[in-house]
Every structure is written in C-alpha cells, then in structure tokens.
Amino acid sequence: MHADTKIHQLLVQLNTVIVGKSAQVSDCVACLLAGGHLLIEDVPGVGKTTLAHALSKSFGLQFSRVQFTADLMPSDLVGVSIYERGRESFVFHPGPVFAQVLLADEINRASPKTQSALLEAMEEKQVTVEGETRALPHPFFVIATQNPHDQLGTYALPESQLDRFHMRLSLGYPDRAAERELLRGADRRDMLEHLQPVLTPADLARLQQAVAEVHTAEPVLEYLQDLVAATRSGRWFAQGLSPRAALAVVRSAKAQAYLSGRDYVAPDDIASILPQTVAHRLIPVSSAGRGAVEQVRAMLEATPLP
C-alpha cells in the first residue's frame, strides 16, 4: 500500500494515460515531490508532452505551455511592460513563466539568451524584468521536453542548465501490449481534457514536507558518498558530481522511499534513482564507449552496497 491513498490514486490516473511506463511515471512523481524540475528527453511522438500535461493536471496545478523556437525572446517567456495611455504609465503583462507548472516544449530549440532567462527562473524562483525582480508562484516546476537526435536548429543545453534539472527521464517506445492498448483505446488528448486533479497545492505541500522528513541513516549517506567519490575518481567520468547533485540524489531517494511506503531511505532507493538523477550531469571518459546512463549503472555494479 502506498504511504498515501492520494498518491496511489495519482499514480493510477497517470498510468491510465501513459500506458506501460509505470517506472517512469513513478520517477516523475518522485521528482515533483522532491521539489525538482524535470527534463523528459526522447524521440518525437512517444508521449513526452502528454505526460507533462497529465502530471500538471493531476497535481491540481495551474500550468502554461511554451513551444520553444529559435526566435523565442526572453520577453515572450517572462513578460513585458507596455505603456497604457489611460493610466499614463507602464503596466507589466506577465509571460507564461508565471505559472505553477511551465511546460517548456523542445527546450533545446531556444537561443542561449532565452535559455538563460529560464535558468534564472528555475534557480531563483524569480525573474528580473527591466531591472525589477518579480517572484514566481509557489510551487514552481519546469517540465521540459527535448528531442535528443534532432540536431537541426537545436542549441545543446549548457552544463549549468542541465544541472538545474533534478531528473532526466526517457520514455522509450511502448512494448507491444501497451502499444496495442494505445491503438485500441481513447484519444490521449480527449483523456487529458477529462482528467481531474487528484491533489490540491496544499496536498502537494504536505506531501513534500513528508518526503523531507524521511530518515536517511549514516550507512546510506556513506554509500552515497562512496558513489559520489567514484564519479570524481577520473575512472568513470571526465568530471565528478557536485555537492548540489549529491543533495538532489538524497531528495530523490527520500521521495522514492516515500512512494514505496517507507519513512527511511534504503541503499536500493539510492541505486534505483541514481541514473535518472545524475546521468545528465556527467560525461563518461572517452575510453568507456558507453552512454552516461550505462556508465552510471556500471559504476553502481562496481560499488559495494553497505
């Protein structure tokens, strides 16, 4: 039984929209319960945007969607002040970033200038417009999607931007049974239209507080530090994990434990959540011949459990 019946309802609802991807759906929920931003990277047409819509609707959060393009300006994202004759003054018109969930579709198509405007929003939970700082709503999540192999007209996200994402997930193609259900079932857009919120923002705040209170014992922290030290050894990766990344792993593991109905973190929680939380922050050593996710898994195999 899940630690919370609402969490159980949430997962059931999300899994009716995104079929056959229960592990990834659970990771998405863990990311948002940990208070982090989420990057979903995959080929077009596997349900990235549908998943982001379903998450924001089920969490009961007000959301806006921005299609990132090469000509998207920072002001298109954060808003602009316009002179209004009647008031004889400039009036600020907020942009789509002033939402509890911002769905940033194809984030790697925007110019570095627009990406850096989003970076401030993600890190500081505020934006600076014409010299004035404005706070963003609470909670504030960015769920971003990008197509990995589509390099025409894309600007790779810099390391500093990738580091702001708590997790990076990939959905992958559905298996045969799940695809059959998709082909036979209702249109996903119709399903999204009729989705009802399972949580309220107050429920979410309560759940996040419960996740923060999950206990992490010393041997588990020791294991995490062994893994972080392994990333810094030069054997597996060109550069190791930062303390910020290590904190992200702790928060992810606490959310994972909570979703499993426990009030303590087990070493398995760290191991199961590690690739999704750190692979996008790491570059494998050139001799490895493996992607970052495979390299993280190989490192896990080589690091003894406590």
Kinemage of the C-alpha trace (Angstrom):
@kinemage 1
@onewidth
@group {chain A} dominant
@subgroup {mainchain}
@vectorlist {calphas} color= white
{ca met a 1} P 0.000 0.000 0.000
{ca his a 2} L 1.328 3.454 -0.831
{ca ala a 3} L 2.048 5.776 2.047
{ca asp a 4} L -0.818 7.944 0.942
{ca thr a 5} L -4.072 6.976 -0.792
{ca lys a 6} L -3.965 10.182 -2.843
{ca ile a 7} L -0.522 9.233 -4.142
{ca his a 8} L -1.921 5.826 -5.089
{ca gln a 9} L -4.859 7.485 -6.947
{ca leu a 10} L -2.407 9.855 -8.660
{ca leu a 11} L -0.243 7.008 -9.965
{ca val a 12} L -3.296 5.018 -11.121
{ca gln a 13} L -4.630 8.053 -13.031
{ca leu a 14} L -1.279 8.813 -14.689
{ca asn a 15} L -0.822 5.161 -15.696
{ca thr a 16} L -4.188 5.141 -17.480
{ca val a 17} L -2.959 7.984 -19.718
{ca ile a 18} L 0.650 6.851 -20.159
{ca val a 19} L 0.355 3.086 -20.553
{ca gly a 20} L 3.159 0.627 -19.909
{ca lys a 21} L 5.553 3.166 -18.362
{ca ser a 22} L 4.821 2.828 -14.647
{ca ala a 23} L 8.523 3.090 -13.601
{ca gln a 24} L 8.989 6.382 -15.477
{ca val a 25} L 5.661 7.756 -14.192
{ca ser a 26} L 6.718 6.930 -10.627
{ca asp a 27} L 10.060 8.703 -11.192
{ca cys a 28} L 8.239 11.807 -12.486
{ca val a 29} L 6.078 11.910 -9.352
{ca ala a 30} L 9.183 11.402 -7.168
{ca cys a 31} L 10.877 14.334 -8.939
{ca leu a 32} L 7.964 16.703 -8.267
{ca leu a 33} L 7.588 15.501 -4.658
{ca ala a 34} L 11.305 16.228 -4.216
{ca gly a 35} L 10.611 19.778 -5.468
{ca gly a 36} L 12.760 19.437 -8.587
{ca his a 37} L 12.491 20.363 -12.257
{ca leu a 38} L 12.086 17.549 -14.774
{ca leu a 39} L 13.629 17.017 -18.226
{ca ile a 40} L 11.991 14.401 -20.483
{ca glu a 41} L 14.261 13.556 -23.405
{ca asp a 42} L 13.126 11.270 -26.205
{ca val a 43} L 12.264 10.889 -29.863
{ca pro a 44} L 9.087 12.698 -31.050
{ca gly a 45} L 5.730 11.009 -30.613
{ca val a 46} L 6.262 8.783 -27.561
{ca gly a 47} L 4.126 10.867 -25.179
{ca lys a 48} L 6.519 13.407 -23.582
{ca thr a 49} L 4.092 16.328 -23.819
{ca thr a 50} L 1.097 14.156 -22.879
{ca leu a 51} L 2.931 13.050 -19.723
{ca ala a 52} L 3.793 16.644 -18.795
{ca his a 53} L 0.137 17.734 -19.285
{ca ala a 54} L -1.149 14.756 -17.281
{ca leu a 55} L 1.263 15.493 -14.412
{ca ser a 56} L 0.289 19.140 -14.094
{ca lys a 57} L -3.451 18.419 -14.318
{ca ser a 58} L -3.315 15.543 -11.826
{ca phe a 59} L -1.263 17.607 -9.371
{ca gly a 60} L -4.001 20.257 -9.495
{ca leu a 61} L -1.565 22.974 -10.556
{ca gln a 62} L -2.118 25.922 -12.865
{ca phe a 63} L 0.112 25.446 -15.889
{ca ser a 64} L 1.170 27.056 -19.128
{ca arg a 65} L 2.888 25.627 -22.170
{ca val a 66} L 5.516 27.342 -24.300
{ca gln a 67} L 6.704 25.916 -27.600
{ca phe a 68} L 10.398 26.839 -27.643
{ca thr a 69} L 11.639 28.032 -31.024
{ca ala a 70} L 14.796 29.736 -32.305
{ca asp a 71} L 13.054 33.140 -32.411
{ca leu a 72} L 11.517 32.924 -28.907
{ca met a 73} L 12.678 36.011 -26.995
{ca pro a 74} L 13.184 36.210 -23.199
{ca ser a 75} L 10.295 38.734 -23.077
{ca asp a 76} L 7.995 36.117 -24.710
{ca leu a 77} L 8.716 33.956 -21.673
{ca val a 78} L 8.857 36.373 -18.727
{ca gly a 79} L 6.567 39.182 -19.907
{ca val a 80} L 6.888 42.836 -20.842
{ca ser a 81} L 5.863 46.288 -19.638
{ca ile a 82} L 3.567 48.141 -22.042
{ca tyr a 83} L 2.696 51.838 -21.846
{ca glu a 84} L -1.043 52.313 -21.254
{ca arg a 85} L -2.422 55.720 -22.171
{ca gly a 86} L -5.400 55.554 -19.806
{ca arg a 87} L -3.127 55.054 -16.804
{ca glu a 88} L -0.316 57.200 -18.207
{ca ser a 89} L 2.172 54.578 -17.015
{ca phe a 90} L 3.822 51.306 -17.944
{ca val a 91} L 1.860 48.208 -16.931
{ca phe a 92} L 3.588 44.818 -16.596
{ca his a 93} L 1.990 41.989 -18.582
{ca pro a 94} L 3.291 38.708 -17.114
{ca gly a 95} L 4.504 35.998 -19.502
{ca pro a 96} L 3.751 32.266 -19.371
{ca val a 97} L 6.585 31.654 -16.854
{ca phe a 98} L 4.208 32.971 -14.141
{ca ala a 99} L 2.537 29.583 -13.692
{ca gln a 100} L 2.909 26.800 -11.133
{ca val a 101} L 3.967 24.402 -13.885
{ca leu a 102} L 5.731 25.618 -17.016
{ca leu a 103} L 5.801 23.060 -19.800
{ca ala a 104} L 8.817 24.015 -21.922
{ca asp a 105} L 8.382 22.037 -25.133
{ca glu a 106} L 11.541 21.329 -27.168
{ca ile a 107} L 13.645 23.461 -24.838
{ca asn a 108} L 16.821 22.938 -26.869
{ca arg a 109} L 15.369 24.859 -29.827
{ca ala a 110} L 15.528 28.204 -27.988
{ca ser a 111} L 18.522 30.528 -28.226
{ca pro a 112} L 21.057 30.637 -25.356
{ca lys a 113} L 19.666 34.070 -24.369
{ca thr a 114} L 16.157 32.652 -23.804
{ca gln a 115} L 17.582 29.569 -22.097
{ca ser a 116} L 19.414 31.818 -19.604
{ca ala a 117} L 16.146 33.667 -18.789
{ca leu a 118} L 14.630 30.279 -17.933
{ca leu a 119} L 17.746 29.410 -15.916
{ca glu a 120} L 17.169 32.346 -13.554
{ca ala a 121} L 13.518 31.339 -13.111
{ca met a 122} L 14.449 27.727 -12.319
{ca glu a 123} L 17.237 28.526 -9.887
{ca glu a 124} L 15.973 31.652 -8.119
{ca lys a 125} L 12.177 31.095 -8.426
{ca gln a 126} L 12.039 34.697 -9.647
{ca val a 127} L 12.667 36.689 -12.834
{ca thr a 128} L 14.181 40.104 -13.451
{ca val a 129} L 12.283 42.222 -15.974
{ca glu a 130} L 13.575 45.704 -16.847
{ca gly a 131} L 15.599 45.842 -13.650
{ca glu a 132} L 12.734 44.766 -11.389
{ca thr a 133} L 12.699 41.374 -9.674
{ca arg a 134} L 9.370 39.542 -9.584
{ca ala a 135} L 8.675 36.384 -7.589
{ca leu a 136} L 7.173 33.365 -9.337
{ca pro a 137} L 4.186 31.427 -7.945
{ca his a 138} L 4.696 28.696 -5.378
{ca pro a 139} L 5.179 25.866 -6.144
{ca phe a 140} L 7.051 26.450 -9.408
{ca phe a 141} L 8.075 23.490 -11.583
{ca val a 142} L 9.567 23.362 -15.040
{ca ile a 143} L 8.792 20.217 -17.032
{ca ala a 144} L 10.896 20.443 -20.185
{ca thr a 145} L 10.983 18.151 -23.212
{ca gln a 146} L 13.655 17.762 -25.853
{ca asn a 147} L 14.382 15.524 -28.822
{ca pro a 148} L 17.912 14.110 -28.458
{ca his a 149} L 18.845 13.122 -32.020
{ca asp a 150} L 17.225 16.029 -33.796
{ca gln a 151} L 20.193 18.356 -34.106
{ca leu a 152} L 18.871 20.605 -36.907
{ca gly a 153} L 18.233 24.038 -35.420
{ca thr a 154} L 18.905 22.997 -31.833
{ca tyr a 155} L 21.150 24.594 -29.209
{ca ala a 156} L 22.504 21.994 -26.795
{ca leu a 157} L 21.699 22.896 -23.200
{ca pro a 158} L 24.858 24.031 -21.371
{ca glu a 159} L 26.034 22.044 -18.338
{ca ser a 160} L 24.848 24.781 -15.963
{ca gln a 161} L 21.313 24.492 -17.361
{ca leu a 162} L 21.266 20.688 -17.284
{ca asp a 163} L 22.439 20.807 -13.657
{ca arg a 164} L 19.256 22.722 -12.714
{ca phe a 165} L 17.134 19.744 -13.759
{ca his a 166} L 16.584 17.413 -10.840
{ca met a 167} L 15.996 14.415 -13.123
{ca arg a 168} L 16.218 13.478 -16.776
{ca leu a 169} L 13.939 10.696 -17.982
{ca ser a 170} L 13.395 8.893 -21.246
{ca leu a 171} L 10.100 7.161 -22.050
{ca gly a 172} L 11.227 4.942 -24.923
{ca tyr a 173} L 8.920 3.085 -27.301
{ca pro a 174} L 5.983 1.231 -25.693
{ca asp a 175} L 6.082 -2.564 -25.591
{ca arg a 176} L 3.723 -4.471 -27.869
{ca ala a 177} L 0.891 -4.890 -25.319
{ca ala a 178} L 0.992 -1.207 -24.299
{ca glu a 179} L 1.056 -0.078 -27.938
{ca arg a 180} L -1.949 -2.293 -28.700
{ca glu a 181} L -3.821 -0.620 -25.826
{ca leu a 182} L -2.883 2.799 -27.254
{ca leu a 183} L -4.068 1.836 -30.739
{ca arg a 184} L -7.332 0.419 -29.438
{ca gly a 185} L -8.000 2.999 -26.715
{ca ala a 186} L -9.324 6.544 -26.463
{ca asp a 187} L -7.554 9.542 -27.947
{ca arg a 188} L -4.976 10.791 -25.418
{ca arg a 189} L -5.977 14.458 -25.948
{ca asp a 190} L -9.590 13.600 -25.072
{ca met a 191} L -8.374 11.802 -21.952
{ca leu a 192} L -6.353 14.870 -20.904
{ca glu a 193} L -9.433 17.071 -21.338
{ca his a 194} L -11.331 14.978 -18.791
{ca leu a 195} L -8.535 14.493 -16.250
{ca gln a 196} L -9.494 15.665 -12.765
{ca pro a 197} L -6.973 16.974 -10.205
{ca val a 198} L -6.146 14.319 -7.606
{ca leu a 199} L -4.163 16.682 -5.360
{ca thr a 200} L -4.501 20.320 -4.354
{ca pro a 201} L -1.472 22.627 -3.914
{ca ala a 202} L -1.998 22.212 -0.133
{ca asp a 203} L -1.832 18.389 -0.506
{ca leu a 204} L 1.353 18.767 -2.502
{ca ala a 205} L 2.954 20.979 0.183
{ca arg a 206} L 2.019 18.376 2.823
{ca leu a 207} L 3.470 15.528 0.766
{ca gln a 208} L 6.682 17.444 0.087
{ca gln a 209} L 7.047 18.067 3.817
{ca ala a 210} L 6.506 14.338 4.500
{ca val a 211} L 9.173 13.485 1.897
{ca ala a 212} L 11.641 15.934 3.514
{ca glu a 213} L 11.132 14.164 6.874
{ca val a 214} L 12.048 10.701 5.538
{ca his a 215} L 15.056 9.451 7.569
{ca thr a 216} L 18.467 8.847 5.952
{ca ala a 217} L 20.777 6.715 8.138
{ca glu a 218} L 24.560 7.198 8.280
{ca pro a 219} L 25.451 3.968 6.353
{ca val a 220} L 23.172 5.113 3.488
{ca leu a 221} L 24.896 8.523 3.379
{ca glu a 222} L 28.250 6.705 3.480
{ca tyr a 223} L 27.163 4.662 0.423
{ca leu a 224} L 26.104 7.824 -1.409
{ca gln a 225} L 29.460 9.459 -0.625
{ca asp a 226} L 31.242 6.361 -1.979
{ca leu a 227} L 29.292 6.751 -5.232
{ca val a 228} L 29.992 10.496 -5.431
{ca ala a 229} L 33.705 9.821 -4.793
{ca ala a 230} L 33.659 7.215 -7.601
{ca thr a 231} L 32.318 9.829 -10.050
{ca arg a 232} L 35.220 12.128 -9.045
{ca ser a 233} L 37.931 9.466 -9.325
{ca gly a 234} L 38.534 10.012 -13.067
{ca arg a 235} L 37.935 6.312 -13.770
{ca trp a 236} L 34.324 6.651 -14.933
{ca phe a 237} L 33.657 10.303 -15.764
{ca ala a 238} L 35.539 13.324 -17.067
{ca gln a 239} L 34.305 15.381 -14.108
{ca gly a 240} L 32.629 14.336 -10.859
{ca leu a 241} L 29.340 15.238 -9.206
{ca ser a 242} L 28.926 18.499 -7.316
{ca pro a 243} L 27.539 18.724 -3.757
{ca arg a 244} L 24.323 20.110 -5.332
{ca ala a 245} L 23.963 16.883 -7.341
{ca ala a 246} L 24.564 14.775 -4.204
{ca leu a 247} L 21.787 16.707 -2.402
{ca ala a 248} L 19.492 16.072 -5.380
{ca val a 249} L 20.145 12.317 -5.021
{ca val a 250} L 19.214 12.445 -1.309
{ca arg a 251} L 15.944 14.280 -2.099
{ca ser a 252} L 15.128 11.843 -4.930
{ca ala a 253} L 15.856 8.814 -2.743
{ca lys a 254} L 13.626 10.197 0.044
{ca ala a 255} L 10.771 10.628 -2.467
{ca gln a 256} L 11.399 7.101 -3.799
{ca ala a 257} L 11.257 5.674 -0.257
{ca tyr a 258} L 8.047 7.613 0.474
{ca leu a 259} L 6.392 6.288 -2.691
{ca ser a 260} L 7.339 2.776 -1.522
{ca gly a 261} L 5.534 3.421 1.775
{ca arg a 262} L 8.670 3.732 3.948
{ca asp a 263} L 9.826 6.505 6.294
{ca tyr a 264} L 13.539 5.692 5.816
{ca val a 265} L 15.873 5.573 2.803
{ca ala a 266} L 17.341 2.168 1.851
{ca pro a 267} L 20.538 1.779 -0.240
{ca asp a 268} L 18.321 0.386 -3.029
{ca asp a 269} L 16.495 3.735 -3.195
{ca ile a 270} L 19.817 5.467 -3.918
{ca ala a 271} L 20.791 2.865 -6.535
{ca ser a 272} L 17.431 2.851 -8.331
{ca ile a 273} L 17.156 6.648 -8.593
{ca leu a 274} L 20.833 7.427 -9.320
{ca pro a 275} L 20.914 7.116 -13.159
{ca gln a 276} L 17.862 9.389 -13.615
{ca thr a 277} L 19.209 11.980 -11.146
{ca val a 278} L 22.883 12.211 -12.163
{ca ala a 279} L 23.498 10.860 -15.703
{ca his a 280} L 22.631 14.186 -17.384
{ca arg a 281} L 25.251 15.933 -15.212
{ca leu a 282} L 28.101 13.566 -16.180
{ca ile a 283} L 30.260 12.966 -19.274
{ca pro a 284} L 31.747 9.431 -19.478
{ca val a 285} L 35.508 9.147 -20.014
{ca ser a 286} L 36.139 8.853 -23.742
{ca ser a 287} L 37.511 5.301 -23.488
{ca ala a 288} L 34.257 3.982 -21.976
{ca gly a 289} L 32.320 3.678 -25.247
{ca arg a 290} L 29.107 3.830 -23.191
{ca gly a 291} L 26.422 6.464 -22.683
{ca ala a 292} L 26.208 8.286 -19.346
{ca val a 293} L 23.274 6.165 -18.075
{ca glu a 294} L 25.073 2.865 -18.877
{ca gln a 295} L 28.255 4.224 -17.281
{ca val a 296} L 26.376 5.149 -14.070
{ca arg a 297} L 24.940 1.614 -13.974
{ca ala a 298} L 28.404 0.094 -14.461
{ca met a 299} L 29.736 2.279 -11.627
{ca leu a 300} L 26.855 1.132 -9.382
{ca glu a 301} L 27.729 -2.524 -10.105
{ca ala a 302} L 31.344 -1.849 -9.093
{ca thr a 303} L 30.497 -0.017 -5.845
{ca pro a 304} L 29.694 -2.365 -2.934
{ca leu a 305} L 26.382 -1.879 -1.117
{ca pro a 306} L 26.613 -1.192 2.628
